[in-house]
């Protein structure tokens, strides 16, 4: 078995990332997965370029050999609240279907939390869709607390 590697995503990873994002019932509703790796929607390329240009953003892939088996995005957010605290925001967490329920999610979060510590964050936060009860249980097992109610406004 190949080792698991965490690394910053490259443009060449975009098709695999989009495929992971689209590979569940909620993702199928909101992602534009192309029919082929060459057909990555231009909006994803523009978003990738913006993330890559921002030192406070990190799009991560988790690989096993040459295969992308997971992804997440880290945002490092400076703030005045909490005595000038930095927050780490974890978003767009996905694991390949064949690798779910094998401990990879926990490894991904341990890695992401360690990365937030390295960046001086004093708080790690995330949002999760209310229609993902399995994810809620997973985050609670990791020590996350549903302490706030989140709101979104689609534009």
Secondary structure as UniProt FT lines:
FT   STRAND          4..8
FT   HELIX           11..13
FT   HELIX           14..22
FT   HELIX           25..30
FT   HELIX           37..39
FT   HELIX           42..53
FT   TURN            55..56
FT   STRAND          57..64
FT   TURN            65..66
FT   STRAND          67..78
FT   HELIX           81..84
FT   STRAND          86..95
FT   HELIX           97..99
FT   TURN            100..103
FT   HELIX           104..118
FT   TURN            119..120
FT   STRAND          121..126
FT   TURN            130..131
FT   HELIX           133..141
FT   TURN            142..143
//
